[in-house]
């Protein structure tokens, strides 16, 4: 079984909005030679799930978004809280841009 999005016509620049004049650059999104389409992102995530979790393609495609997020949340450090209004005001005073 092959990974979805890995067949002919699924390479870099093959997705909607990636044609000439679209302003879309797969290199800007994902690095040199990467595919910035949904299929490319899903294929990379499926590969990570296979390596990190031992999931087969069918396991990945049947998983809910919550099931996909849970292992990452369990392994990731706690996120810092966003800046509150007082900190934002102080930063705006320190770094005026307008």
Secondary structure, DSSP 4 states (H G I P E B T S, - for coil): -PPTT-STT-STT-STT-STTS---HHHHH-TT---SHHHHHHHHHHHHHHHH---HHHHHH--HHHHHHHHHHHSPPPPPPP-HHHHHHHHHHT---
